[in-house]
Amino acid sequence: MSIAQSVLDIAFGEMEKRAAGRVQKIKITIGEFSGVVKEALEFAFDVLKPETPASGAEVEIEVAPLTADCAKCGPIECRLNDLNLICPICGSTLHISGGREMRVDYLDIE
């Protein structure tokens, strides 16, 4: 709930800066290893949006996959399954490069 409220606070702050009247769309990316559950975040927005300038806003949530890089193989990137941190090519240890993020990609306000 607090994450959804923080995103709405960001949107309302931008509305105030631009003298906008309402939020039409919020696009968010969450990493699958961020600890944020997409469905729970969607539910939180549904609870918090009514009777706010974001009441009719569409909330689009994209889930970024957990990815990793291999130090030996160079700049390869592979999709991780079951938190297996072993390179499928050379067997060395992988370093997580994505999937832990959470960001507001854009706001559509008017």
N, C-alpha and C positions, 0 to 999 in steps of 0.2 A: 504494500500500500504506500509506503514512504517513497519508493522509487517512482511510482506513478505520480505522486504528489510533487516530487522534485521536478519531473519532466513538465508537468503542468505549470509549475512556478517559472520554469525557464520560458515556456510559451507565453505566459502572462507578462513576464518581464519584457520580452521582445515586442509584445503588443503595445505595452506602455511606451517604449522607446519610439515606436513608429505610429503612434496614435491610431492603432487598428481597432476594429470593433469585435472581431471574433476569429477563432481558430477554425480553419477548414480541414487541415490534415496535419498529422504528426507522423514522421517516419523515424523509426528507432531500429538500431541494430544491437542485438545482444549475442554474445558468444555462447556457444553451447556449454562451455566450461566456466561461465561467469557466475553460476549459482542462481540465475534468474530464470524462472519457469515462464515460458511464453503465455500459457493459458492463465496463470495466476496474474500476470501483468495485465492481460486483456481484461480480466475480471475487475481488477483494481481500477482501471480506467472507466469501465462501465459504472462503477459505484461512484467515482469522484466527479465525472463530467457533468451530470445533470445540474441545471441551474447555475452554470458557469458560462463564460464566453466560449468554452470548448464543448458545449452540450451536443452540438451536431457534428463534431469533428470526427473524421475517420482516423483511426490509429492503425498504422501499418507497422508490424514488427517482423523484422527479418532475423533469422537465426544464422550466425556465422559459424562455420564448422571449426572444430578443434584441429589445428594444423601444426606441423613441426618442420624444422629444417635440420639437415644433416651436415655436420662440420666436415666430414671426410668427402662426401659426394658433391659438395659444392651447394649452390643455391637451389637444390631440389626442394619441393614442397609436396607433402603427401597428406592425405586424409587419415587421421588416426581412428582406430577402432579399439574399444575396450582399454583405452589408456596404455596401449602397447607403445613404449617409447624406444623401440629398437628399429633402426633403419631397415626397410625391406630389401634394400640393395646390398649394403655392405655389413649390416649387423651392428653398427656402432650406435651409440646413444644419440637420440634425437633431442632437440631443444624446441620447446613450444614457442611458436611464432604467432599464433592467432587463436581466437576462440575464447579469450578471457575478457574481451572488450564489452563495453556498453556505451553507446553514444546516441545522441539525437542527430540524425543525418540532416533533416531539414524540417522546417515549419512552413506551412502554407497559411498565411494570415491575411485578413482583409480589413 
